[in-house]
Structure formats: C-alpha cells, structure tokens
Amino acid sequence: MTSTGEVEGRAGPPLWWTRRRDVVVDGVFGGVSAVECAWEGVSFAREAGFPVAFGVLSGLVVGAVLVLRRRWPIAVVLVGIAVAPAAMGFLLGVVGLYSLASSEVPRRIIATLASMSLAATFVVMYLRTRGDVEADATLVVVLSVFVAVALTVPPVLFGLYVGARRRLMESLRERADSLERELSLLADRAEERAEWARTEERTRIAREMHDVVAHRVSLMVVHAAALEAIAVKDPARAAKNAALVGDMGRQALTELREMLGVLRAGKPSELAARAGAATTAAAAAVAPTATAATAALAVALVGGFDDGPSIGELEALVGQSRAAGMAVEMLVQGEGAAYAAEVEQTAYRVVQEALTNCHKHAPGARVVVRLAHRGGEVAMQVENGPCDGTSAEPGLPSGGNGLVGMRERVLGLGGVFVAGPTDAGGFKVSAVLPAPATAAATAAAARS
C-alpha cells in the first residue's frame, strides 16, 4: 500500500473502512435499513398525524445511520433506542447492538446501552401488545420480555464472540510477526557467529602456518648462508649443514602435511560427531547448521593439533638453533609435569618464535632460554643479549606477526605475556601459562 492509499494502482477504501468489502456490506445494510425505516415511517406518520412524506424522509435518514456502525457504534445504538417508540429500526437495532458488542468499546458501556435497548424494546412491546391484544397482563409481560430478550441478547452475545475472536486473531498475528522477527534476528546472530568462528579459525590456521614455516625456514636460511660461506673451505662442515637443511625442510613439510591433513580429513559425519562433544547447547539452538559446521572445524583442528609439539621437545628445538651457530643456553627449574595439549603446544610455539626472532634480528647474540615449572603454571623466557657485531645479517623477511601471534596464544589461555628490550641492549620475551591438572591426573586424584 502506498502513502496515497493505493494498492497495485487502485485506490484504497475511503474514510474509516479498511477493506472494500466492508464498504459494500455497510452500504447494503444501510440501504436495507433505510428502506425498512421509510416503510415503517409511513405508519408512524399516520398514527402521529404527520405528513407521510415527513415519515418517509425521517425513516430514510434514520435507517441510513447504520452505515456509520463501524465508526460510531454508540451513536447507531442510541439512534435505535431513540426511534424505538416509533416502532421503526428493527434491523438498525439488531445490527447496531452487534456492531457495538464486537467493537473496542469498554464492556460497561456495552452493558449500559444493551440494558437501555432491552428496556426500550420491552416498554414499546408491552404498550403496543396491551392495547392490541385482549389478554391477561401476565401473558403480555411474558411476550414482551421474550421479544425484548430475543432482539437484544443474541446480537450482543454474537458481537462479543466475534470481537473476542478478532482480538485473538490479532494477538496471534502479532505473536507470529514477533516470532518471525526474533527468528530473523537469531538467524542474523547465527550468521555473525559463524563468520566470527570462520575468522577465528583462519587466524588460528595462519598462526600455525607462521609458526611452523617461519622457524624451519629461518634455520634453513641460516644454514644455507653458512653453507655458502664454508662450501669451499670446509667441505665436511658444509655437508653437515646441507644435511641439516634437508632435515629441517622435511620436518617443515611433515608439519605442514599434518595441518593440511586435518583440514582435508573431515568427513561430515566424523566432524559432526566431534563437534557434538564441544559445541555448546546455546550455539546449537541458535544455528544448528552453520554453527555446528564451524564448531566441527574448530574441534577437528584442535584434535589435529593435540599431536603437535610439546614442552619435552624444547631441548631438540634449542639444539637445532645451536647447530645453526647460535650460542643458546637452556635453564630448567622445577619438575616437569603432563600439561594440557594446548599448554604444551603454546609453550613450545612461544620459545620457537622467540628463537626465530633471535635468528632474524640478533645474529651472534648470546641467548638464554629459561623454563620454570611451578604449582599450577608454567613460565618461559627467552632473552638475547646485544649482537656481537661480527655476524652478518641473514636477511630474513619479517611480517611483524610473531609477537602478535605469541600474545594471542598466551592471552587465549588466560596467561600473561610481556616482551620488550632489555637494559643491556638485547630483547626479552616472557610468558606465564596457567597449567591445570590434566584429565588423567584429575581422574587419578578422584580415584584416590
């Protein structure tokens, strides 16, 4: 519907009507009522001694008032009560009472006007019957009551029923519209959650790829530079460096294949089964399809990375940096324990990325790796001193995402991450990760 009241190029219903059918119905009722009142106005004019034309004209005007029944039902009923002594307006009174009862008028007004109409009909019927029929008073009263009730109660009750049904339908329609809006809002939220989950997984995958590739390739570049420098002078050492480069390349490819295998593995049934154990009930209720699929990918990735690097492999990681010519020392405090897979992997990746940065930005510097096992947490620190000034820069590119990725990993597990230059001219990276007891340890404590 347009602002001018047109629907598909046609003018809408005029005045107070909402549908064209209502205009036709009220027009028919008004016309029939006008004809009826005009016919009854002839008898009224003769009895009252008025001209017949006056009675007909008055009847036409009174009967036509029924056209206003939807807009002013109270006025229509009052007109019907007013002309009751003239014995006209049968249709006007019945339809007027129905329209009044089915409207939004307060119930007390409906009861008052219905009582007035009942009383007026009873009085008129009683007076006319008593004068025309030779019968006892009891019969006249009973007949008058019957007619008054028959002309008043049924239209009022039917109007109340229709009004209640109309209000119920409107309430159901409003509830359906509200439910549709809520479903639309929930669908939008589900799409936002799915997009957020996809973004999180892309970030996670990018971070894993960066950690795997950057460290391995950085060591390969360092070894390749050393290989180029000593290829002629020390063939034995050059061969050793070449073998290390090959091993590192194979390790990088193996880790990349493992990650890509997790992304490819993914029969829908298997992913859905794994997602069912990790997806929350709220997410499943809001978006059973998009959220479950995204959660399945997340669970698959986490499950695939459970077999990733651990704290126990830090010695080998430090050994690779030593083999590349870095002066690195590792200090361990406390007794190691079995931590959760994500804690083990995050600790390894932090040390790995910190050593990669030392290869890139601090060639020839002395590096100290500290690992501390404490009650309920594990701490790691990688600190390098100033460059010795004699080692050549390896020329490794830097994307600026290393520290950002480390911080995201640590903060994602509820830990603390600090990185910055030292007073001695070097750089220090520190992280503390909460390390709650693993499921196996928890089960053992419960059994004990």
Disulfide bonds with the S-S distance in Angstrom:
none
